[in-house]
Amino acid sequence: MTGIKNKAIFAIVGPTASGKTALGVELALKLGNGEVVNCDSVQIYRSIQIATAKPSDQEMKGVPHHLISYVDPSINYTAANWAEDAARKIVEIEARGGTAILVGGTGFYLRTLRKPLFEGPRTDPGLRKRLSEIRERKGPEHLHLILQRVDPKSAERLFPRDYPRVQRALEVYFQTGKRLSEVQKKRSAPPAFAGRIRIFALNPPREELYQKINARSAAHFESGLIEEVRRLREEGLRDDTNALGSHGYRRACEYLRGEKTIEQAVAKTQQDVRNYAKRQLSWFRGEPDIAWLEGFGNENHVREALFAMVKEADRKFL
């Protein structure tokens, strides 16, 4: 383990469809000992594939990848669960002399790794289902209005459309009678390596990003997304799970329930993902100590800019 404290840990983040996977792999190959740790809340699930952008064996180029397709889709896996698993993987990678590279767009996962959450109550499926139904009927902003009444301090720091975190704050309140803004003060200490994480965020041209998102979302439906969701539902996976609540899968469920035409499902998915990309960029702009890369991850100038900054980051630890 000698020298581990002198090594940076790298994170490649950014909006969906920005080329994070390709850039993470190129960085791993450049370093020679890099191993990728997935930081995407959808790629963790087994059995769901088409709309997840999981890297193929060809795209991995022989680079070890961790925390992909390892959670049963019926489990509502949390950011705290991922942070625990990611911390363990990082320690394992460094113990064998490797460099950990976190790759993904789930900013809440990365924040939870750097600043652990308090130990909250276990998910109450019934309560989560009721809150999800309210969100579907009245929109995420309505949940935020409820949170303003019961926990105004949490509501003040959360975006109205950041429904996963708003919903979790409501769950904590209704399950425990305590406000999240109060109990969060009981956080665990961050892992010893937290100060060595260096984050690089992709910022591609907005219109070009949206074109990629629209094309990729349509391609998912053309590639059998409806059939995949139909099979998962026949196997007993519920529509209200986190796995089937993700982009594309949620709209495929609506189509199968007869609530949308296929054209409406595709168009709504495209809109969902564009809005999600906006939220991702807003999230990362609000995080401290992030270096921005202007462009897509598969562009040469972006790759060279990253390599230069990575070299400088490692030098600071020597």
N, C-alpha and C positions, 0 to 999 in steps of 0.2 A: 504493500500500500504506500510505499515511500513515494513522495512527490505528488500524491493525489491532491493535497491542499494547494498545489501550485498549478492546477489545471482548471481551465474554464469549462463550464457546461453550456452548450449552446441551444437556443430555441429559435426555430423558424416558424413565424406566425403570419397571420394576414387573413384576408377574406377568402371565402370559398372560390375555387376556380382560378386562384392567382398563381398556381405553380409551386406551392410549398413542398409537395412530395418530391418533385424533380430536384429542387434546390437542396433539400435535405440530403438526398442521396449523393449529389455531386459534392457536397461538403464532406460527407462521410468518406467518399473515395479520395478526396484531396488530402484529408487528414491521415488516411491510411488505416486508422483504427476506430473509425466512427461507427456507432451503432444507433439506430433510430428508435426512439420511444414515442409511440403514437400519443398525440394530445388532441384527439378528435372524439367527441362524445357519441358519434354514430358508428365509427369504425370498430369500436370495442365489441360490438355484438356479433355473435355467430348467426349463421342462417340468413341474415339480410346482407345483400351483396350489391345489387344493381345500382341503387342510388346512393351508395356510400363513398364512392371514389377511393375504395381500398386499392393500394398499389398491387399490380400483378407481379409475378415473379420476374418478368422481363424488366419492369420498371424499377424493381428493387436492386437490380444489377449485382446481386450477390451480397449486398449489405444486410446484416442482421436487422430485423424489425421486431419490435416487442409491443405487447398490449394491443394486438389486433385480433379480432374474432375469438375472444376468450371469455366473453360473458354471455350467458343464456339470454335470449331476447325477452323472456318473461320476467327478468329481474330488472327492477327500477334502480339501476346502479347510480351512485351519487358521485359528486365531485370529490368528496372526502374519501370514498372508496378508491377512486382513481389516484388521488394524491398518495395514498398509502402504497398502492401497487407500483406507482411510478418511482417513488423514493426507493423502494426495495430494488427495482430494476437498475436504477442509477448506481446504487451501491455495488450491485453485482457486476455491472459493466466496468466500473472503475477498479474493482478488485482484480479483474483480469487484464488491466492495463489499457482498457478501451476509453473512448471519449463518448459521452452520452450526448445525443442530439435530439431534443424534443421537437416534434413536428406536428402541427395541427392548428386549427382555428378556434378551439374552444378556450377562450380567454379565462373563463371562470375556473377551469381546471388548472391552468397555469398559476393563476393567482392563489388558488387554494394550496398548491404545492409550496409556494413561496411564503404564504401567510395562512397557516392552517386554520380551519374553521373550528368553532366550538363543537362539542359532541352533542348533536341534536337528537331529537326523538326519532325512532324508526318510523318509516313511512306508513301512514294509515291509508290503505288502498281505497277505502270508502270515502274518506275525506278528500283525497286527491281526485277521485272520480267526480265528486260533486263540484269541486272548484274548477276542474277541467270543463265540465258541462256549462258552468257559468261563463267561462272564458269563451267557449264556442258560441254561446247564444248572444252574449253582450259585448264580447271583445276584451282583450287584455287590459284596456284602460279601466274597465269596470272593477277588475280585481285590484288595480292600483288605488281606486277610490276607496274601496273597503279597507285597504292597508292604511290609507291616510287617517282613517277613523280609529283604528286599533293600535297602530304603531307608526305615528307620524314621522319619527326620526328615520326609520328604515325607508319609508315611502319617499322621503326627501332625497335620499342618496341613490334611489333606484329609478331607472327609466320606466315610464308607464308601460312600454311594450316589452320590457325585459321580464316576460311572464314566468320563466322558470324560477327566477330568484324572488319575484313578488309572490308567487304561489307558495314557495317554500317558506317565506316569512309568515304568510298566513297560516300555513300548516303548523309551524312552531307555536304561534299564538293560540290557535284553537285546540291544539293537543296539550299544551302545557299551561296556558293562561299567562305566559310570560312573553314579553316583547323581545323579538330577535335583537333589536338595538341594545338591549340590556344584557342578554345572555352571551352575546358575541364577545363581550369583554373577557370571557373565560377561555380564550383561545389557547391551544397548545403552542409550545415553542416551535419555531420553524426548524426544518432539518439543518444539520450542520453545513450542508453544501449550498444552502439557499443563496448566500452571498456571492457564489461563483457562477450563477446563471446569468448569461448574457443573451438578451433578446433582440432579434432582428425581425422587422415587420415589412412585408411586401405591400406596396402601394401602387398598383397598376392603374393606367388610365381608366376612368370610370366607365365611359361608354363602351370601350373595348371589353372591359370586364363583364358588363351586362350582356353584351352579345355572346360571350362565351357561356355565361350562365344560362341564357335562353336556349342556346343550342344544346348544351349538355342536359338540361332538364327535359327537353323534348326527346333527346336520344335515349334517356332512361326509360321513358314510356314505350318507345319504339323497340327497345331491347328486351321487353318482357316484364316490366315492373308490375303491371296489373296481375300477371300470372304468378309472379313471386309472392305478392301479397295474398292472393287467393289461396295459394298453397299454405302459407303461414297461418292464415285464419282457419283453414280446414284442419291444421295440426293443433289448433286450440289456442293460438296466440290472440290475445284480446286487443281490440282497437285502442284501448286507453293505456297501453304500455308505452314506456318511453321510446322503445324501438319503433313502433308503428305510429308514434306521434311526431316523428322527425319529418323533414321536408321530403315531399314526394310520396312517402308512405302514407301520411295523413290524408292526402288528396286521393290517393288510390283507394283508401278505405271508403272515402266519401263516394267515389264512383261505384264501388261494389255494393254500397248500401243504397244506391239509386238516388243519391243526393246531388250528383253532378254528372254532366256528360263527360266524355273523354276529353273533348276540346276544353271544357271548363276546368277540368282537373289539371291539364297541362298548363293552361294559362295561369291558374292560381298558383301552381307550383313555381313557375317562373317568377311571379310576383313575390311569393314567399321568400325565395332564395335571394332575389335582388335586395329585398328589405333586410334579410339576414346579413348580407354582405355589408350593407350600410351600418348595421349595428355592430358588426365585428370591427370595422374601421373606427367607429366612435369609441368602442371599448378600448382598443389598443392605444388610441390617442390620449386616453385618460390614464394610462398606466405609466409609471415613472421609468426612466432609464431604458428607453427603447430606441434602437437605431433603425432608421427607415431606409428602405431600399426602393427606389423609384422605378417600377416596372414589374414584369412577370418573372417568375422564378426560372424560366427556361431561357431567358435572354442573357447573352454573353456579358453585357456591361453590368448586369445585376450580379451575376456570379462572380465576376472579378472584384466588384465593390465589396461583396461579402467576404471573399477570401482575404482582402486587404484588412478589413475590420477585424476578422477573426484572428489574424496574425497579431494585430495590435493588442487585442483583448488578452491573448495568451501571454504576450510580453509583459503585461502589467502584473501577472502573477509570479513572474520569475524573480 
